Amino acid sequence: MGGAGAGSLAVPVAATTVTSTTTGGPGGAVNPNLYENGKICLSLLGTWHADSGGEAWSPGKSTVLQILVSLLGLVLVREPYYNEAGYETRLADPASALPSALYTERTYFRTRAFIAHALTHREAVTGVADVIDWLYRSNAEGAPRLLDHAIAMARETVARSEKRDKEVEGANEVPRDGLRRCSLGALVLLKRAVARLEGLRGADS
């Protein structure tokens, strides 16, 4: 995801412009708040109607930090299916568990593809390419090595999803939630994404 500010003089007088950058073209939705044309639907950005005055941008009070916290806490959530307008009422409905899991697993393997795209198309992340390299590829002391983390987490999901029997951790069954376990169809796509990420890591060694 890339953010493009409207200029330092416009903040915090007016909400900054933030754009979502994924694979550079249509690839399927990953979140109801993130449009394929780059628009991010968020009250604080003025791209969604605020239900209360406290959610809209407040000149002289709102900050860019507020935007980042809102994106992390309200948009980049574990179950993005319920971000669709009006869907929050379905959280307690057992019938929504499967469509939510399907949405989550699509989001999961597509975002693995986003990582690969950002690492192989530097022109798509102009201005932050060095930051992304440090976050994902750097072996320097203190670097988070997010590429290794993404591969490890995806491998765990693949391993759990390949087991035919119910996976049990302690006394609790690990549900098919799209993150820890996914469908066979999503498993094929996730394996491809993992192989591509592993190839990128191998190219760096």
C-alpha positions in Angstrom: 0.0 0.0 0.0 1.4 3.4 -0.9 0.4 6.7 0.5 0.6 9.9 -1.5 0.3 13.1 0.5 -1.5 16.2 -0.7 1.4 18.3 0.5 2.8 19.3 3.9 0.9 22.7 3.8 -2.5 20.9 3.4 -2.0 18.8 6.6 -3.7 18.9 9.0 -5.9 21.7 7.6 -7.4 19.2 5.1 -7.3 15.4 4.9 -4.3 14.0 2.9 -4.8 11.9 -0.1 -4.0 8.2 0.4 -3.9 5.7 -2.4 -3.9 1.9 -2.2 -1.3 0.3 -4.5 -1.6 -3.5 -5.1 -0.5 -5.2 -8.3 -0.9 -2.3 -10.6 -4.0 -3.6 -12.3 -7.3 -5.5 -11.7 -6.7 -8.6 -9.5 -9.8 -8.9 -7.4 -10.9 -7.1 -4.2 -9.0 -7.7 -1.0 -11.1 -5.5 1.2 -14.4 -3.6 0.8 -12.6 -0.4 1.8 -9.8 -0.8 -0.8 -10.9 -0.2 -4.4 -8.9 -1.6 -7.4 -8.6 2.0 -8.7 -6.6 2.9 -5.6 -9.3 4.6 -3.6 -9.5 4.0 0.1 -12.9 4.3 1.6 -12.5 5.9 5.1 -14.5 8.6 6.8 -11.3 10.3 8.0 -10.1 10.8 4.4 -13.5 12.2 3.3 -14.1 9.2 1.0 -16.9 7.8 3.1 -19.8 9.6 4.9 -19.1 9.9 8.6 -21.8 8.7 11.0 -20.7 11.2 13.6 -18.7 14.3 13.6 -15.8 12.6 15.4 -15.1 10.3 12.5 -14.6 13.1 9.9 -11.3 15.0 9.4 -11.1 17.9 11.9 -8.9 20.8 10.7 -6.3 21.6 13.2 -6.9 18.4 15.2 -6.7 15.4 12.9 -3.3 14.1 12.0 -1.6 11.7 9.6 -0.9 9.4 12.5 -4.7 9.2 13.0 -5.0 8.1 9.4 -2.4 5.4 9.8 -4.0 4.1 13.0 -7.4 4.0 11.4 -6.1 2.1 8.4 -4.4 -0.5 10.7 -7.4 -0.8 13.1 -10.4 -0.4 10.8 -9.3 -1.5 7.3 -6.5 -4.0 7.6 -8.5 -6.3 9.8 -8.6 -10.1 10.3 -12.0 -10.5 8.8 -12.4 -8.0 6.0 -15.7 -9.5 4.8 -17.5 -7.6 7.6 -16.1 -4.3 6.4 -18.8 -4.2 3.7 -21.4 -1.6 4.6 -24.1 -3.1 6.8 -22.3 -6.5 7.2 -21.2 -5.8 10.8 -24.6 -7.1 11.9 -23.7 -10.5 10.5 -20.8 -11.1 12.9 -22.9 -13.1 15.2 -24.6 -15.1 12.4 -23.1 -18.6 12.0 -24.2 -18.6 8.3 -21.7 -15.8 7.7 -18.7 -17.8 8.8 -18.1 -19.5 5.5 -18.4 -16.5 3.2 -16.1 -14.6 5.6 -13.5 -17.4 5.5 -13.7 -17.5 1.6 -13.2 -13.7 1.5 -10.3 -13.9 3.9 -8.5 -16.7 2.1 -8.7 -14.8 -1.2 -7.4 -11.7 0.5 -4.5 -13.8 2.0 -3.1 -15.3 -1.1 -3.7 -12.1 -3.1 -1.7 -10.1 -0.6 1.2 -12.6 -0.9 1.1 -11.7 -4.6 1.2 -8.0 -3.7 4.4 -8.6 -1.8 6.0 -10.2 -4.8 4.8 -7.4 -7.0 6.2 -4.7 -4.8 9.6 -6.5 -4.7 9.8 -7.0 -8.4 8.3 -3.8 -9.8 10.2 -0.9 -8.1 8.5 1.6 -10.4 5.2 0.7 -8.6 6.6 1.8 -5.2 8.5 4.9 -6.3 9.8 6.8 -3.2 9.5 3.9 -0.8 11.3 1.1 -2.7 14.3 1.4 -0.3 12.0 1.2 2.7 10.3 -1.9 1.3 13.7 -3.6 0.6 14.7 -3.0 4.1 11.4 -4.2 5.6 11.3 -7.4 3.5 14.8 -8.3 2.2 17.5 -6.8 4.3 19.6 -9.1 6.5 21.0 -6.1 8.5 20.8 -6.2 12.2 17.4 -5.0 13.4 15.7 -5.5 10.0 12.3 -7.2 10.4 12.8 -9.6 7.5 9.1 -9.6 6.6 9.7 -11.8 3.5 10.9 -14.6 5.7 8.0 -14.1 8.0 5.4 -14.1 5.2 6.9 -17.3 3.8 6.9 -19.0 7.2 3.3 -18.1 8.0 2.1 -19.2 4.6 3.9 -22.5 4.9 2.1 -23.1 8.2 -1.2 -22.4 6.6 -0.4 -24.8 3.7 0.7 -27.6 6.1 -2.5 -27.3 8.2 -4.8 -27.1 5.1 -3.2 -30.2 3.6 -4.2 -32.3 6.6 -7.4 -34.3 5.9 -8.1 -34.8 9.6 -9.3 -32.0 11.9 -6.3 -30.0 13.2 -6.3 -29.7 16.9 -4.2 -27.3 19.0 -4.6 -28.3 22.6 -8.4 -28.8 23.0 -9.4 -26.4 20.3 -10.0 -27.3 16.7 -8.4 -24.9 14.2 -11.3 -23.7 12.1 -11.2 -23.0 8.4 -10.9 -19.3 8.6 -8.9 -18.4 5.5 -5.8 -17.6 7.5 -4.9 -20.7 9.5 -6.7 -23.2 7.2 -8.0 -22.6 3.7 -10.0 -24.4 1.0 -8.3 -26.7 -1.5 -8.8 -24.2 -4.3 -7.1 -21.4 -2.3 -4.4 -23.9 -1.3 -3.3 -24.3 -4.9 -3.0 -20.5 -5.3 -1.3 -20.1 -2.0 1.3 -22.7 -2.9 2.1 -20.8 -6.1 2.4 -17.5 -4.1 4.8 -19.2 -1.6 6.9 -20.6 -4.4 7.2 -17.2 -6.0 8.2 -15.6 -2.7 10.8 -18.3 -2.0 12.2 -17.6 -5.5 12.6 -14.0 -4.6 14.4 -14.9 -1.4 16.7 -17.3 -3.3 17.5 -14.5 -5.8 18.8 -12.4 -2.9 21.1 -15.0 -1.5 
